[in-house]
Amino acid sequence: MAHVLVVDDSATFRRMLCPKLREAGHVVSEAVDGEEALIAIAESAEPLVVVLDVVMPRLGGIGVLNAVDDAPHLALRHTFILVTATANAVPPFAVADMLARLRVPMLVKPFEISRLLDLISRAHSAPVRQLAERSFSHLAAALGRSRRPYVQIATRAYRYLPAR
């Protein structure tokens, strides 16, 4: 299962969510704001699925994603799910573009735990697939063939390689 980093300034939200994620078989870590999250993300020896609140003291979720967007190695290694308590939180165009580029889905609190677990499951496999696509796109292009079979093989292989 995935290693999930829950980043939210609300202790109540973390106390409610973390046990449910553990029950689902995930390893769970916590951070109370974006600055703690950035340290955990940078120091992690394994890919993380980061459940990230939008509004937090010191550094919010959008600030974390801006920092990750500026560090491609972090963007490729980890995946993110943005959560917000504001249903009408429509990000400005630049933020929406970044969310699309980083492939960050957004959930509005309260949400169904099954929806979050589905997003975590999808996010957990995303970094492996991205690495496989980068590694084998050039091979497929050189052969003049579809890259799909190469990506499928590489995705399986990269799952068993040690973390960098």
Secondary structure as UniProt FT lines:
FT   STRAND          3..7
FT   HELIX           11..23
FT   TURN            24..25
FT   STRAND          27..31
FT   HELIX           34..43
FT   STRAND          49..53
FT   HELIX           61..69
FT   HELIX           72..77
FT   STRAND          79..84
FT   TURN            87..88
FT   HELIX           93..101
FT   TURN            102..103
FT   STRAND          106..108
FT   HELIX           113..143
FT   HELIX           148..158
FT   TURN            159..160
//
